[in-house]
Amino acid sequence: MSNSKTIVLFILTICFLGATASLNAQTYAKNGMVVSSDRGSSAVGVSMLKKGGNAVDAAVATAFSLAVTHPSAGNIGGGGFMVFMNAEGKTTTIDFREKAPLAATNTMYLDADGQLIEDSNHMSAKAIGVPGTVAGLYLAHSKYGKLPWKTVIQPAIDQAQNGFPFNWSLYHDAQYFSKTEGVNTFMKTYFNNKNAAIMQPNELWKQLALAQTLTLIRDQGPDGFYKGKTAQKIVDFMRKNGGIITKKDLAKYEAIEREPIKGSYKGYDIYTMPPPSSGGVALVEMMNLMELADFKSLEFNSAAHLHLVAEAMRRAFADRAEHLGDPDFNPNIPVTKLTAKDFAKKRFQEINMAKASPSDSALYGRLYDSDNTTHLSVMDKEGNAVSLTYTLEYSYGSQMGAKELGFIFNNEMGDFNPQPGSTKNNGQIGTAPNLIAPEKRMLSSMTPTIVSKNGKPYLVIGSPGGRTIINTVFQTTLNVLEFNMRIDKAIEALKIHHQWLPNQIVYEKNLLSPDTRKILESMGHTLKERNNMGALMGITYDAEKKIFTGASDSSQPDSGAVGY
Ligand code: DON
């Protein structure tokens, strides 16, 4: 049997098993583990480990595969971040965040009166940032992978070329887009089969144009995307649809290796993403605050516990709005100060344990989030670990694409502060560090994180969810490190979100009893219920028993941990 057939069969087997086994419960393994938003893509990652590849090979193969199986967020037309720890405990990160095109300006979404043209920074071809995923996966693989490049990308090509079973999540999306007039016509027929009808569950979904685009990347590396035929087609698309990305933008794009943000919590070390993500700084700031708390007197999910967590969030998000942006454009971001234990001491003293603090409405914040990013976690038997989050921003990004390319473009330009100086209570932020400038990277909340114990990876974790990412990763990490929860329990535990402004605690339905709600309200908190937040994908490693435990969030029914 050919390699590609073996992989397709393996994926079909996993899908079949998944249909009968408990889907999102924890999975144990001895040799390695991959957790992602699609069980078939997790299986692709494991197939790399079985071939002798390491965690980076598995992560890169899984990420390319998700661009085929999970196109609402898995992508080659977007960007993201990767945190890597090798078996010796050396850590690094790869920043493949999208960039503003050279022709971008900080007034590009404003009308003649200087007001934001609603949705123009999200739902137009001008919302597309220069994609970073292909450059980032290539850089990560060429520096830290073991298997040949062609080997790690081939399974995604096979899935696109030969098809994979259309799942129910995709079917729901297909129904939605068949009835919705998109920004351009691309999404209208994106999920059609060869009879021009929408795909049905379990039908094999083939994406032949995407297979071709991936084949050029396989054969030419990043040049197969940023130069030549694909680049030409991207630029043609931009011209036709009013986008501003040029050949020069594509040719100039580079992924960047950056030092991780390092924090610690009661003997554990935390490695996470630095700016242009805000996630790492905020996570470490909040974990430092938690280290000062007396958890003997703070029972899990008590009003006192949730109040403290919300107050930590309030402060971290205020600091985020004030200070964070692309470090290449903001050389003086006070990262060291914000992540220092001394700074946490000062911040901790400002917290009144009986009363909610104010959120100054002259300052910052907005509430937008959905689960349209995707995270994958990998650990291998040598002790390497990868935590990778990437995104198109909205679900299916800009919802725009070119038929002959087969992939969807991001709408990440919407993560910039769109209107200089205009910070509103409805949530729009106008602070300087994250204003638009040519070639600047927009601020992100993605928080791929690795926690180590005695210099070895212990927990790999991350999530989608816009700004809620920072807080769901924070609470899951705290659940594992402080409350000793098993990874599946830590992921499933209901969570809260506070982001400075709007000044409210958003809580997952059923988390708060009426008594707890009353206490929190009497402390001065405004409460808002919502359904699920985040979709965490995590792995822990028990160094004594030498066992990996993986779990994915049950909010994503097609996600899964696959180990071997
Ligand atoms: O980078 C970010 O923080 C966002 N673009 C992530 C978007 C996301 O998780 C989905 N929701 N809007």
Residues whose N, C-alpha, C, O or C-beta is under 5 A from the ligand:
A	BS01	DON	D369 S370 D371 N372 T373 T391 E393 Y394 D415 L443 S444 S445 M446 P464 G465 G466
